[in-house]
Amino acid sequence: MEIKRVLDPASGSKMMYQNKHHPDVVFGDIRNVCISLIDRSHGNESGQRTLNIEPDTLMDFRSIPFADGSFKLVVFDPPHLVRAGKKSWLAAKYGKLSESWQTDLKTGFEECLRVLDKDGILIFKWNETQVKINEVLKLCPIEPLFGHLSGRKGLTHWLVFMKPRGQ
């Protein structure tokens, strides 16, 4: 069996991937669902939208089922909503944080760093529509090397971390 080098423990519908079946990536998520919802935004006259979340491995980013040092690269794009309706398209698409989101994200960062190989890289994506990036960074045990702000409203942060030497 070929060992994959990249882990995405909260891949959702794999929106950011050019190849949603890339052979080097383990796509993980806590959900495995096909969701159809009504959404008339962006000129969608029929109102029907379908979202497929089909991970390779069912997993919770708070308890990643891989050994220490298993991956060269981890992509961490956890849910970023704390407020969303039960039938919300955004909640279905991105997931929703629990009431214990601070503990969840802190544990998620720790788990992502644990499964990184020596000198491994963590890519973190966060949209600060509801929770500011500064609040999230307080939960990470290491500081980012660099980052980039993107998106139509400039609310999406892409940050790069490198696993510290000796960990």
N, C-alpha and C positions, 0 to 999 in steps of 0.2 A: 504494500500500500504506500502510495506517495504521500509524503508529509506536506500539508499545506502551510504556507508561511504567513498568511494574513488571517486575522480574526475580526469579524464585525459582530459583537454580541447583542446588538440591538438594531439589526438591519432593516426591520420593517419591510416595506415593499421594494427595497433596494433602489430607491429613487436616484441616488447620486452615482450609480454605477453605469459605465458604458456597456459592460458585459455583465448582466445579472446572473450569469452562471460561470463566472471566471473560475478557472480550475485551481487557482492559488488561494482562493478565499473560502473560509468557513463562514457561511452566513448563518447567524443565530438570531433567535427572537423568542420571546415568551409566548407569542401567539402564532398559530398556524390557521389562518382563516381566509375566506373569500367573503368580502362584505359588499353589498349593494346598498347604496344610499341615494336619497334625493338631494341634489345640489344643483341649483339653477344659476350658480355664479359663473362668471367668465363666458357668458353667451351660450351656456349649455341649455338649449331649449327643451330637450326631453327631460332634463332633470335627473336622469339616471347616471350614476357613476359606480364603477366597480373597482375595488381595491383587493389585490391579491398579496397576502403575506404568507410566503412559503419558504421558511428557513430550511437549511440543510439539517440543522440541529435545534431542537427545542431547548432553550436555556434562559436563565434569568441572569442578567448582567451582575447581579449581586452575589452570585455563586456560580462562577464559570467552571464548567466540568472538564477542565484541561489542567495538565500538570504545570508546575512552575516553569517559566522559561520556554514555553512551547512555540511562541510566535515571534517573528521579526518585526511585525507591524500589527498594531491593533487600532481599529477605527471605532471611536466611541461617539455615537450620536443618539443619546438617550432621549426619551420624551422630554419636552420642555414646557408643556402646558400644566398649570395647576388649576385653572378654571376652564371648563368646557362642558357643554351639555351632553346628555347621554346619547343623543342621536347626531352629535356634531361630526361633520366630515373631517375636520381637523383632528379631533380626538381619535377617530378611527385611523386616520392616515399616520399620525405621529405618536399616538399613545398619550396617556395622561399620567402625570406624576401622582403618587399617593400623598396622603397627609404627612407622611414621614419622609418627604422627598430629600431633605438635607442628609439624613442618614443613608438613604438609598443611593444618592449620588456619591457620597463619601466612600461607601462600600464599593460602588461601581468603579471608581477611580482606583481604589486599592486592588481590586480584582484584575483590572486591565493591566496595571503595572506588574502584578504577580505573574501573569502568564506571558509577559514580555521577556524575550531573550536578553542576555547581556547586551547593553547598548541598543536595545530595541527602541522603536519609535511609536509614540501614541499620537494619533490625530484625533482631536476633539472638536466636535461641531456643536454649537449652541445658538439658539435663537432667543434673544432676550426680550421678546414681546411681553412676557409676564414676569420673568425672573431675570434680574440684571446679572451680567457675566461676573461682576465683582463678588456677588453673593455666592456664585457657583465656585469661583476660584478659591474661595476660603476653604472649600471642602476637599481640595486636591492637595496631596502631601508634597508635591513638588511644583516648582514654577515652570511656566512654559518658556521654551526657547524663543519663539516668535509666533505671531499670529496675523490674521488678515480679516478685515471687516468686509462683508459683502451683502448682497441682497438689494432689492428695490428700495427698501427703507433703511438700509445700512444697519440691520439688526442681527444679522447672522455672523457669528464669529467662528473662524477656523483657527485652531491653536495647535501647535506642534510641541510635544514634550519628548525628551530623551530620558530613558531610564538611567538613573544615576549610577556611576561606577560603584561596584561593590554591593549592589542589591541583587 
